[in-house]
Amino acid sequence: MTDSFLQFEIPLEAIDPFKYGESYTVAGSASTPAALFHRGTVPAWPVVTVTGTSANGYTLTLNGKSVVVTQALVSGSPHTIDFRTGILRAGGAVVRGGLSTANFSPVNPGLPQNMTITAGLFTAKYSDTYI
C-alpha cells in the first residue's frame, strides 16, 4: 500500500472581515443631538431608525456630512438607513430614489461625534469595530 498526498489551495474571502465589540444604541431628536462614540480601531457604520411624521422628509448629519431623505416619513412606518450600504427602507421595504443627498459618514473611533436630525426621532445602532 502506498500513501497518496494531494496538494491544493482554496482561496477564501471574508464577507465581513471585522471583529465587533460592545454594541451601542443612542437616541436623538430634532431638538436633541445624539453623542456617538466607540472604542474600536476602525470606523463603525451605524444603522439608523427614524420614527415620527414629516411629509417633506428630513436630514441626518454626522461628521459634517448630510444624508437628505426626500421620502415622506409616516407614523407607523419607520425608516431604516444602513450607513454602510446606503439602503433606505420604509416599513421594511426598500425605497429606491428616496435620498437626494447621500454623504454617508461612519462613526470614527475614539472621537465623540454628534448626529443630528431635522425632523422626527432617531436611534443609531453600531458596535466597537476592530480589524
Secondary structure, 3 states (H helix, E strand, C coil): CCCCCCCCCCCCCCCCCCEEEEEEEEEEECCCCEEECCCCCCCECCEEEEECCECCCEEEEECCEEEEECCCEECCECEEEECCCCEEEECCEECCCCEEEECCCCECCCCCEEEEECCCEEEEEEEEEEC
